[in-house]
Amino acid sequence: MKEGIHPNYRDVCFVDLSNGFKFVTRSTVQTKETIKMEDGRELPLMKLETTSESHPFYTGTQKSVDNLGGRVEKFRNKFAHIKK
């Protein structure tokens, strides 16, 4: 590999802002903030809006369109009198 052309690949702490869930993985993401970990390491910090810990699909709280009170049926009934 050529020297000086590859991004810095290092441990980075990602934090879910909605619930405070933290995880450490390796990344090349550029950050300006750092965080002090429980083990004493100081790692770059990347803040995320949603992770698998808070996303409705992964937490099982996702709602199906079919179960939202018959929205399609209400729409059809409301506009049934309008013809093309």
Biopython code that builds the backbone (N, CA, C, O; Angstrom):
import numpy as np
from Bio.PDB.StructureBuilder import StructureBuilder

atoms = [
    (1, "MET", "N", (0.835, -1.186, 0.000)),
    (1, "MET", "CA", (0.000, 0.000, 0.000)),
    (1, "MET", "C", (0.879, 1.249, 0.000)),
    (1, "MET", "O", (1.955, 1.268, 0.599)),
    (2, "LYS", "N", (0.408, 2.279, -0.674)),
    (2, "LYS", "CA", (1.133, 3.540, -0.683)),
    (2, "LYS", "C", (0.968, 4.240, 0.657)),
    (2, "LYS", "O", (-0.099, 4.193, 1.269)),
    (3, "GLU", "N", (2.023, 4.881, 1.097)),
    (3, "GLU", "CA", (1.991, 5.623, 2.352)),
    (3, "GLU", "C", (1.307, 6.970, 2.160)),
    (3, "GLU", "O", (1.471, 7.608, 1.120)),
    (4, "GLY", "N", (0.538, 7.406, 3.162)),
    (4, "GLY", "CA", (-0.020, 8.748, 3.183)),
    (4, "GLY", "C", (-1.283, 8.989, 2.377)),
    (4, "GLY", "O", (-1.755, 10.124, 2.325)),
    (5, "ILE", "N", (-1.858, 7.957, 1.738)),
    (5, "ILE", "CA", (-3.061, 8.182, 0.937)),
    (5, "ILE", "C", (-4.305, 7.546, 1.548)),
    (5, "ILE", "O", (-5.411, 7.784, 1.061)),
    (6, "HIS", "N", (-4.154, 6.749, 2.594)),
    (6, "HIS", "CA", (-5.275, 6.047, 3.189)),
    (6, "HIS", "C", (-5.797, 6.799, 4.415)),
    (6, "HIS", "O", (-5.010, 7.388, 5.156)),
    (7, "PRO", "N", (-7.119, 6.786, 4.639)),
    (7, "PRO", "CA", (-7.676, 7.467, 5.815)),
    (7, "PRO", "C", (-7.282, 6.746, 7.100)),
    (7, "PRO", "O", (-6.924, 5.568, 7.088)),
    (8, "ASN", "N", (-7.355, 7.472, 8.196)),
    (8, "ASN", "CA", (-7.011, 6.935, 9.508)),
    (8, "ASN", "C", (-8.120, 5.986, 9.971)),
    (8, "ASN", "O", (-9.238, 6.429, 10.235)),
    (9, "TYR", "N", (-7.825, 4.701, 10.071)),
    (9, "TYR", "CA", (-8.782, 3.668, 10.465)),
    (9, "TYR", "C", (-8.528, 3.342, 11.924)),
    (9, "TYR", "O", (-7.498, 2.761, 12.265)),
    (10, "ARG", "N", (-9.476, 3.719, 12.797)),
    (10, "ARG", "CA", (-9.250, 3.582, 14.228)),
    (10, "ARG", "C", (-10.557, 3.283, 14.940)),
    (10, "ARG", "O", (-11.630, 3.325, 14.338)),
    (11, "ASP", "N", (-10.454, 2.973, 16.254)),
    (11, "ASP", "CA", (-11.643, 2.758, 17.074)),
    (11, "ASP", "C", (-12.386, 4.082, 17.237)),
    (11, "ASP", "O", (-11.776, 5.121, 17.491)),
    (12, "VAL", "N", (-13.722, 4.032, 17.088)),
    (12, "VAL", "CA", (-14.578, 5.199, 17.253)),
    (12, "VAL", "C", (-15.782, 4.791, 18.093)),
    (12, "VAL", "O", (-16.327, 3.701, 17.919)),
    (13, "CYS", "N", (-16.200, 5.676, 19.011)),
    (13, "CYS", "CA", (-17.388, 5.429, 19.823)),
    (13, "CYS", "C", (-18.582, 6.106, 19.159)),
    (13, "CYS", "O", (-18.555, 7.308, 18.894)),
    (14, "PHE", "N", (-19.632, 5.327, 18.891)),
    (14, "PHE", "CA", (-20.875, 5.842, 18.333)),
    (14, "PHE", "C", (-21.911, 5.882, 19.454)),
    (14, "PHE", "O", (-22.050, 4.919, 20.208)),
    (15, "VAL", "N", (-22.641, 6.997, 19.564)),
    (15, "VAL", "CA", (-23.636, 7.161, 20.619)),
    (15, "VAL", "C", (-24.991, 7.476, 19.990)),
    (15, "VAL", "O", (-25.106, 8.366, 19.147)),
    (16, "ASP", "N", (-26.011, 6.735, 20.412)),
    (16, "ASP", "CA", (-27.393, 6.979, 19.981)),
    (16, "ASP", "C", (-27.941, 8.104, 20.858)),
    (16, "ASP", "O", (-28.034, 7.945, 22.075)),
    (17, "LEU", "N", (-28.303, 9.235, 20.257)),
    (17, "LEU", "CA", (-28.779, 10.385, 21.012)),
    (17, "LEU", "C", (-30.161, 10.171, 21.619)),
    (17, "LEU", "O", (-30.507, 10.845, 22.590)),
    (18, "SER", "N", (-30.956, 9.259, 21.080)),
    (18, "SER", "CA", (-32.306, 9.063, 21.597)),
    (18, "SER", "C", (-32.341, 8.258, 22.889)),
    (18, "SER", "O", (-33.261, 8.425, 23.690)),
    (19, "ASN", "N", (-31.352, 7.385, 23.109)),
    (19, "ASN", "CA", (-31.381, 6.568, 24.326)),
    (19, "ASN", "C", (-30.024, 6.413, 25.019)),
    (19, "ASN", "O", (-29.943, 5.747, 26.051)),
    (20, "GLY", "N", (-28.975, 7.002, 24.486)),
    (20, "GLY", "CA", (-27.670, 6.939, 25.134)),
    (20, "GLY", "C", (-26.879, 5.667, 24.892)),
    (20, "GLY", "O", (-25.813, 5.489, 25.481)),
    (21, "PHE", "N", (-27.370, 4.782, 24.044)),
    (21, "PHE", "CA", (-26.672, 3.522, 23.745)),
    (21, "PHE", "C", (-25.336, 3.824, 23.066)),
    (21, "PHE", "O", (-25.277, 4.606, 22.116)),
    (22, "LYS", "N", (-24.262, 3.198, 23.560)),
    (22, "LYS", "CA", (-22.918, 3.404, 23.005)),
    (22, "LYS", "C", (-22.376, 2.091, 22.471)),
    (22, "LYS", "O", (-22.624, 1.025, 23.035)),
    (23, "PHE", "N", (-21.635, 2.182, 21.377)),
    (23, "PHE", "CA", (-20.887, 1.030, 20.898)),
    (23, "PHE", "C", (-19.607, 1.514, 20.226)),
    (23, "PHE", "O", (-19.554, 2.611, 19.671)),
    (24, "VAL", "N", (-18.596, 0.685, 20.287)),
    (24, "VAL", "CA", (-17.287, 1.014, 19.719)),
    (24, "VAL", "C", (-17.022, 0.090, 18.548)),
    (24, "VAL", "O", (-17.184, -1.126, 18.650)),
    (25, "THR", "N", (-16.614, 0.675, 17.444)),
    (25, "THR", "CA", (-16.230, -0.085, 16.267)),
    (25, "THR", "C", (-15.126, 0.682, 15.562)),
    (25, "THR", "O", (-14.822, 1.820, 15.916)),
    (26, "ARG", "N", (-14.538, 0.059, 14.576)),
    (26, "ARG", "CA", (-13.474, 0.728, 13.831)),
    (26, "ARG", "C", (-14.081, 1.465, 12.649)),
    (26, "ARG", "O", (-14.976, 0.954, 11.977)),
    (27, "SER", "N", (-13.580, 2.680, 12.401)),
    (27, "SER", "CA", (-14.137, 3.506, 11.344)),
    (27, "SER", "C", (-13.108, 4.527, 10.886)),
    (27, "SER", "O", (-12.106, 4.770, 11.558)),
    (28, "THR", "N", (-13.378, 5.122, 9.724)),
    (28, "THR", "CA", (-12.542, 6.221, 9.218)),
    (28, "THR", "C", (-13.263, 7.553, 9.323)),
    (28, "THR", "O", (-12.779, 8.556, 8.800)),
    (29, "VAL", "N", (-14.416, 7.584, 9.990)),
    (29, "VAL", "CA", (-15.205, 8.807, 10.100)),
    (29, "VAL", "C", (-14.390, 9.910, 10.795)),
    (29, "VAL", "O", (-13.663, 9.651, 11.754)),
    (30, "GLN", "N", (-14.528, 11.135, 10.292)),
    (30, "GLN", "CA", (-13.828, 12.278, 10.864)),
    (30, "GLN", "C", (-14.723, 12.934, 11.913)),
    (30, "GLN", "O", (-15.866, 13.276, 11.612)),
    (31, "THR", "N", (-14.229, 13.115, 13.131)),
    (31, "THR", "CA", (-14.991, 13.725, 14.205)),
    (31, "THR", "C", (-14.178, 14.818, 14.876)),
    (31, "THR", "O", (-12.949, 14.826, 14.813)),
    (32, "LYS", "N", (-14.883, 15.741, 15.518)),
    (32, "LYS", "CA", (-14.218, 16.818, 16.262)),
    (32, "LYS", "C", (-14.309, 16.599, 17.765)),
    (32, "LYS", "O", (-13.563, 17.214, 18.527)),
    (33, "GLU", "N", (-15.222, 15.723, 18.200)),
    (33, "GLU", "CA", (-15.433, 15.478, 19.617)),
    (33, "GLU", "C", (-14.803, 14.164, 20.037)),
    (33, "GLU", "O", (-14.600, 13.265, 19.221)),
    (34, "THR", "N", (-14.497, 14.066, 21.326)),
    (34, "THR", "CA", (-13.977, 12.826, 21.898)),
    (34, "THR", "C", (-14.787, 12.493, 23.144)),
    (34, "THR", "O", (-15.485, 13.343, 23.697)),
    (35, "ILE", "N", (-14.680, 11.241, 23.570)),
    (35, "ILE", "CA", (-15.377, 10.785, 24.766)),
    (35, "ILE", "C", (-14.424, 9.909, 25.569)),
    (35, "ILE", "O", (-13.636, 9.151, 25.003)),
    (36, "LYS", "N", (-14.504, 10.021, 26.890)),
    (36, "LYS", "CA", (-13.690, 9.198, 27.779)),
    (36, "LYS", "C", (-14.491, 7.946, 28.110)),
    (36, "LYS", "O", (-15.579, 8.034, 28.679)),
    (37, "MET", "N", (-13.962, 6.794, 27.761)),
    (37, "MET", "CA", (-14.647, 5.524, 27.984)),
    (37, "MET", "C", (-14.416, 5.040, 29.415)),
    (37, "MET", "O", (-13.539, 5.548, 30.113)),
    (38, "GLU", "N", (-15.212, 4.050, 29.849)),
    (38, "GLU", "CA", (-15.114, 3.504, 31.205)),
    (38, "GLU", "C", (-13.751, 2.866, 31.467)),
    (38, "GLU", "O", (-13.274, 2.857, 32.601)),
    (39, "ASP", "N", (-13.125, 2.333, 30.416)),
    (39, "ASP", "CA", (-11.826, 1.667, 30.576)),
    (39, "ASP", "C", (-10.653, 2.653, 30.521)),
    (39, "ASP", "O", (-9.496, 2.235, 30.563)),
    (40, "GLY", "N", (-10.943, 3.968, 30.427)),
    (40, "GLY", "CA", (-9.894, 4.979, 30.446)),
    (40, "GLY", "C", (-9.456, 5.468, 29.080)),
    (40, "GLY", "O", (-8.734, 6.461, 28.989)),
    (41, "ARG", "N", (-9.874, 4.793, 28.005)),
    (41, "ARG", "CA", (-9.490, 5.236, 26.669)),
    (41, "ARG", "C", (-10.266, 6.480, 26.279)),
    (41, "ARG", "O", (-11.426, 6.642, 26.658)),
    (42, "GLU", "N", (-9.627, 7.354, 25.524)),
    (42, "GLU", "CA", (-10.305, 8.509, 24.964)),
    (42, "GLU", "C", (-10.449, 8.265, 23.468)),
    (42, "GLU", "O", (-9.459, 8.154, 22.745)),
    (43, "LEU", "N", (-11.711, 8.181, 23.013)),
    (43, "LEU", "CA", (-11.999, 7.829, 21.627)),
    (43, "LEU", "C", (-12.732, 8.964, 20.923)),
    (43, "LEU", "O", (-13.409, 9.767, 21.564)),
    (44, "PRO", "N", (-12.592, 9.026, 19.592)),
    (44, "PRO", "CA", (-13.405, 9.974, 18.823)),
    (44, "PRO", "C", (-14.884, 9.621, 19.001)),
    (44, "PRO", "O", (-15.239, 8.446, 19.096)),
    (45, "LEU", "N", (-15.744, 10.644, 19.046)),
    (45, "LEU", "CA", (-17.164, 10.453, 19.290)),
    (45, "LEU", "C", (-17.975, 10.817, 18.055)),
    (45, "LEU", "O", (-17.804, 11.893, 17.482)),
    (46, "MET", "N", (-18.864, 9.904, 17.649)),
    (46, "MET", "CA", (-19.780, 10.147, 16.541)),
    (46, "MET", "C", (-21.195, 10.013, 17.079)),
    (46, "MET", "O", (-21.564, 8.952, 17.584)),
    (47, "LYS", "N", (-21.999, 11.079, 16.980)),
    (47, "LYS", "CA", (-23.369, 11.064, 17.482)),
    (47, "LYS", "C", (-24.322, 10.652, 16.369)),
    (47, "LYS", "O", (-24.232, 11.138, 15.242)),
    (48, "LEU", "N", (-25.245, 9.739, 16.706)),
    (48, "LEU", "CA", (-26.212, 9.228, 15.742)),
    (48, "LEU", "C", (-27.624, 9.501, 16.229)),
    (48, "LEU", "O", (-27.883, 9.479, 17.432)),
    (49, "GLU", "N", (-28.535, 9.757, 15.305)),
    (49, "GLU", "CA", (-29.940, 9.962, 15.651)),
    (49, "GLU", "C", (-30.635, 8.635, 15.945)),
    (49, "GLU", "O", (-31.459, 8.558, 16.856)),
    (50, "THR", "N", (-30.312, 7.601, 15.189)),
    (50, "THR", "CA", (-30.982, 6.308, 15.312)),
    (50, "THR", "C", (-29.973, 5.183, 15.137)),
    (50, "THR", "O", (-29.102, 5.242, 14.269)),
    (51, "THR", "N", (-30.101, 4.165, 15.967)),
    (51, "THR", "CA", (-29.305, 2.941, 15.816)),
    (51, "THR", "C", (-30.273, 1.762, 15.888)),
    (51, "THR", "O", (-31.487, 1.952, 15.966)),
    (52, "SER", "N", (-29.736, 0.561, 15.861)),
    (52, "SER", "CA", (-30.587, -0.624, 15.954)),
    (52, "SER", "C", (-31.264, -0.718, 17.321)),
    (52, "SER", "O", (-32.248, -1.443, 17.464)),
    (53, "GLU", "N", (-30.759, 0.000, 18.328)),
    (53, "GLU", "CA", (-31.358, -0.008, 19.659)),
    (53, "GLU", "C", (-32.601, 0.870, 19.748)),
    (53, "GLU", "O", (-33.413, 0.700, 20.657)),
    (54, "SER", "N", (-32.761, 1.818, 18.802)),
    (54, "SER", "CA", (-33.897, 2.733, 18.885)),
    (54, "SER", "C", (-34.779, 2.748, 17.636)),
    (54, "SER", "O", (-35.850, 3.354, 17.660)),
    (55, "HIS", "N", (-34.368, 2.109, 16.567)),
    (55, "HIS", "CA", (-35.153, 2.122, 15.334)),
    (55, "HIS", "C", (-36.364, 1.197, 15.477)),
    (55, "HIS", "O", (-36.224, 0.061, 15.928)),
    (56, "PRO", "N", (-37.556, 1.679, 15.095)),
    (56, "PRO", "CA", (-38.769, 0.871, 15.269)),
    (56, "PRO", "C", (-38.725, -0.498, 14.595)),
    (56, "PRO", "O", (-39.314, -1.449, 15.108)),
    (57, "PHE", "N", (-38.046, -0.620, 13.467)),
    (57, "PHE", "CA", (-37.976, -1.915, 12.785)),
    (57, "PHE", "C", (-37.263, -2.948, 13.654)),
    (57, "PHE", "O", (-37.701, -4.096, 13.736)),
    (58, "TYR", "N", (-36.171, -2.550, 14.302)),
    (58, "TYR", "CA", (-35.373, -3.487, 15.093)),
    (58, "TYR", "C", (-35.907, -3.686, 16.505)),
    (58, "TYR", "O", (-35.637, -4.714, 17.125)),
    (59, "THR", "N", (-36.667, -2.712, 17.026)),
    (59, "THR", "CA", (-37.188, -2.842, 18.382)),
    (59, "THR", "C", (-38.545, -3.531, 18.422)),
    (59, "THR", "O", (-39.037, -3.868, 19.499)),
    (60, "GLY", "N", (-39.163, -3.745, 17.246)),
    (60, "GLY", "CA", (-40.445, -4.427, 17.186)),
    (60, "GLY", "C", (-41.627, -3.511, 17.410)),
    (60, "GLY", "O", (-42.740, -3.995, 17.611)),
    (61, "THR", "N", (-41.424, -2.201, 17.382)),
    (61, "THR", "CA", (-42.524, -1.257, 17.598)),
    (61, "THR", "C", (-43.032, -0.655, 16.299)),
    (61, "THR", "O", (-43.841, 0.272, 16.317)),
    (62, "GLN", "N", (-42.562, -1.178, 15.173)),
    (62, "GLN", "CA", (-42.994, -0.672, 13.876)),
    (62, "GLN", "C", (-44.454, -1.036, 13.646)),
    (62, "GLN", "O", (-44.881, -2.155, 13.932)),
    (63, "LYS", "N", (-45.216, -0.074, 13.124)),
    (63, "LYS", "CA", (-46.635, -0.303, 12.880)),
    (63, "LYS", "C", (-46.860, -0.626, 11.412)),
    (63, "LYS", "O", (-46.241, -0.033, 10.529)),
    (64, "SER", "N", (-47.746, -1.564, 11.167)),
    (64, "SER", "CA", (-48.095, -1.929, 9.810)),
    (64, "SER", "C", (-49.166, -0.979, 9.294)),
    (64, "SER", "O", (-50.040, -0.556, 10.051)),
    (65, "VAL", "N", (-49.104, -0.650, 8.038)),
    (65, "VAL", "CA", (-50.102, 0.228, 7.428)),
    (65, "VAL", "C", (-51.476, -0.426, 7.468)),
    (65, "VAL", "O", (-52.486, 0.272, 7.555)),
    (66, "ASP", "N", (-51.531, -1.724, 7.408)),
    (66, "ASP", "CA", (-52.811, -2.443, 7.423)),
    (66, "ASP", "C", (-53.518, -2.321, 8.769)),
    (66, "ASP", "O", (-54.742, -2.438, 8.839)),
    (67, "ASN", "N", (-52.761, -2.087, 9.833)),
    (67, "ASN", "CA", (-53.337, -2.069, 11.180)),
    (67, "ASN", "C", (-53.581, -0.655, 11.712)),
    (67, "ASN", "O", (-53.747, -0.485, 12.919)),
    (68, "LEU", "N", (-53.608, 0.341, 10.866)),
    (68, "LEU", "CA", (-53.759, 1.713, 11.331)),
    (68, "LEU", "C", (-55.200, 2.209, 11.207)),
    (68, "LEU", "O", (-55.423, 3.359, 10.826)),
    (69, "GLY", "N", (-56.156, 1.381, 11.514)),
    (69, "GLY", "CA", (-57.542, 1.802, 11.560)),
    (69, "GLY", "C", (-58.222, 1.886, 10.212)),
    (69, "GLY", "O", (-59.173, 2.654, 10.072)),
    (70, "GLY", "N", (-57.791, 1.147, 9.225)),
    (70, "GLY", "CA", (-58.442, 1.121, 7.927)),
    (70, "GLY", "C", (-58.372, 2.430, 7.176)),
    (70, "GLY", "O", (-59.385, 2.879, 6.639)),
    (71, "ARG", "N", (-57.230, 3.047, 7.121)),
    (71, "ARG", "CA", (-57.068, 4.333, 6.433)),
    (71, "ARG", "C", (-57.442, 4.259, 4.961)),
    (71, "ARG", "O", (-58.057, 5.180, 4.425)),
    (72, "VAL", "N", (-57.075, 3.177, 4.317)),
    (72, "VAL", "CA", (-57.387, 3.028, 2.892)),
    (72, "VAL", "C", (-58.893, 2.935, 2.706)),
    (72, "VAL", "O", (-59.447, 3.552, 1.795)),
    (73, "GLU", "N", (-59.554, 2.172, 3.559)),
    (73, "GLU", "CA", (-61.010, 2.028, 3.473)),
    (73, "GLU", "C", (-61.703, 3.361, 3.737)),
    (73, "GLU", "O", (-62.675, 3.688, 3.055)),
    (74, "LYS", "N", (-61.230, 4.132, 4.703)),
    (74, "LYS", "CA", (-61.802, 5.454, 4.981)),
    (74, "LYS", "C", (-61.649, 6.374, 3.779)),
    (74, "LYS", "O", (-62.569, 7.117, 3.435)),
    (75, "PHE", "N", (-60.488, 6.322, 3.144)),
    (75, "PHE", "CA", (-60.242, 7.149, 1.960)),
    (75, "PHE", "C", (-61.193, 6.767, 0.835)),
    (75, "PHE", "O", (-61.798, 7.636, 0.208)),
    (76, "ARG", "N", (-61.324, 5.484, 0.581)),
    (76, "ARG", "CA", (-62.217, 5.013, -0.491)),
    (76, "ARG", "C", (-63.670, 5.420, -0.229)),
    (76, "ARG", "O", (-64.371, 5.840, -1.149)),
    (77, "ASN", "N", (-64.119, 5.298, 1.010)),
    (77, "ASN", "CA", (-65.486, 5.687, 1.352)),
    (77, "ASN", "C", (-65.695, 7.183, 1.205)),
    (77, "ASN", "O", (-66.756, 7.614, 0.754)),
    (78, "LYS", "N", (-64.723, 7.967, 1.567)),
    (78, "LYS", "CA", (-64.828, 9.427, 1.497)),
    (78, "LYS", "C", (-64.926, 9.914, 0.062)),
    (78, "LYS", "O", (-65.680, 10.841, -0.231)),
    (79, "PHE", "N", (-64.168, 9.296, -0.833)),
    (79, "PHE", "CA", (-64.110, 9.757, -2.212)),
    (79, "PHE", "C", (-64.789, 8.812, -3.202)),
    (79, "PHE", "O", (-64.512, 8.884, -4.399)),
    (80, "ALA", "N", (-65.655, 7.945, -2.740)),
    (80, "ALA", "CA", (-66.335, 6.983, -3.603)),
    (80, "ALA", "C", (-67.275, 7.663, -4.593)),
    (80, "ALA", "O", (-67.484, 7.155, -5.695)),
    (81, "HIS", "N", (-67.841, 8.801, -4.213)),
    (81, "HIS", "CA", (-68.798, 9.484, -5.078)),
    (81, "HIS", "C", (-68.142, 10.226, -6.242)),
    (81, "HIS", "O", (-68.829, 10.597, -7.194)),
    (82, "ILE", "N", (-66.843, 10.447, -6.184)),
    (82, "ILE", "CA", (-66.142, 11.139, -7.261)),
    (82, "ILE", "C", (-65.759, 10.131, -8.325)),
    (82, "ILE", "O", (-65.085, 9.139, -8.046)),
    (83, "LYS", "N", (-66.188, 10.392, -9.531)),
    (83, "LYS", "CA", (-65.887, 9.499, -10.656)),
    (83, "LYS", "C", (-64.831, 10.144, -11.543)),
    (83, "LYS", "O", (-64.640, 11.360, -11.506)),
    (84, "LYS", "N", (-64.158, 9.341, -12.330)),
    (84, "LYS", "CA", (-63.111, 9.841, -13.224)),
    (84, "LYS", "C", (-63.680, 10.632, -14.353)),
    (84, "LYS", "O", (-62.934, 11.126, -15.199)),
]
sb = StructureBuilder()
sb.init_structure("model")
sb.init_model(0)
sb.init_chain("A")
sb.init_seg("    ")
for serial, (resi, resn, name, xyz) in enumerate(atoms, 1):
    if name == "N":
        sb.init_residue(resn, " ", resi, " ")
    sb.init_atom(name, np.array(xyz, "f"), 0.0, 1.0, " ", f" {name:<3s}", serial, name[0])
structure = sb.get_structure()
